[in-house]
Amino acid sequence: MHAVTGDAACRDKVQALVHGWGECVATDGYFFASEHPNAPHYIYDKMVGGLVDAWIHCEDAEALELLSRITDWALEHLSRNRAYAFNSGQGDTEWYTLTENLDRAWLATGDAKYRDFAAVWAYDAYWNLFPAHDDLFGPATGVDAYHAYSHVNTLGGARLALPRHGRCAIPLDPDERVRRASRASHLRHRGLRTGRTALAHGALARAARLDATTPSRRSAARSRL
């Protein structure tokens, strides 16, 4: 809101929030609320995005210092297993979304540390399925389901490969990407659920059967999907 309206109160609120959060960040850059955090890649990604926004839209210099500090911790400690299509609170949750915000950090600051770290999380095995017109659920992938919204979010990282590599990882316009992804999903009879792991095999058939139920049973059945 500050960037659009120039409202100083909005800027001050952002800076106060960043400063207060920064008081909780350890000197080595550890910033999680517990010693055994759930989904560390996911949490780091969100903090990078927020701190980059605080710098871009509110010119908060403290956000840059904190961004650098937590990234130094992440460079040393975040697991780099990068398991394909893996999404679990017990492991490398949504590591494949890190590229976009790290590239934004590089573009906003010019610091190659963020560009190089973004490259670590490039999801080429998934991104390359699109220009190759391959089936997202084909035998080469070895998966029946994807976490839905995060596998859409990762396409933003493919887009930002353009300034980093001089080419887009997926040389298609965004609408075409979405159409092809949706078509592949539909033809292979897989369901993509926002915010939940995508359901494999029979999901669409189960959803269709709901139409034969009463409204109350339909509502209850949907809650179990």
Stockholm file with secondary structure:
# STOCKHOLM 1.0

chainA/1-225         MHAVTGDAACRDKVQALVHGWGECVATDGYFFASEHPNAPHYIYDKMVGGLVDAWIHCEDAEALELLSRITDWALEHLSRNRAYAFNSGQGDTEWYTLTENLDRAWLATGDAKYRDFAAVWAYDAYWNLFPAHDDLFGPATGVDAYHAYSHVNTLGGARLALPRHGRCAIPLDPDERVRRASRASHLRHRGLRTGRTALAHGALARAARLDATTPSRRSAARSRL
#=GR chainA/1-225 SS CHHHHCCHHHHHHHHHHHHHHHTTSCTTSCCCSSSSCSSHHHHHHHHHHHHHHHHHHHCCHHHHHHHHHHHHHHHHHSCCCCCTTCCCTTSCTTGGGHHHHHHHHHHHHCCHHHHHHHHHTCCHHHHTTTTTTCCTTSTTTCCSCCBHHHHHHHHHHHHTHHHHHSSCSSCSCHHHHHHHHHHHHHHTTCBCCTTSBCBCSSHHHHHHHGGGSCHHHHHHHHHHC
#=GC SS_cons         CHHHHCCHHHHHHHHHHHHHHHTTSCTTSCCCSSSSCSSHHHHHHHHHHHHHHHHHHHCCHHHHHHHHHHHHHHHHHSCCCCCTTCCCTTSCTTGGGHHHHHHHHHHHHCCHHHHHHHHHTCCHHHHTTTTTTCCTTSTTTCCSCCBHHHHHHHHHHHHTHHHHHSSCSSCSCHHHHHHHHHHHHHHTTCBCCTTSBCBCSSHHHHHHHGGGSCHHHHHHHHHHC
//
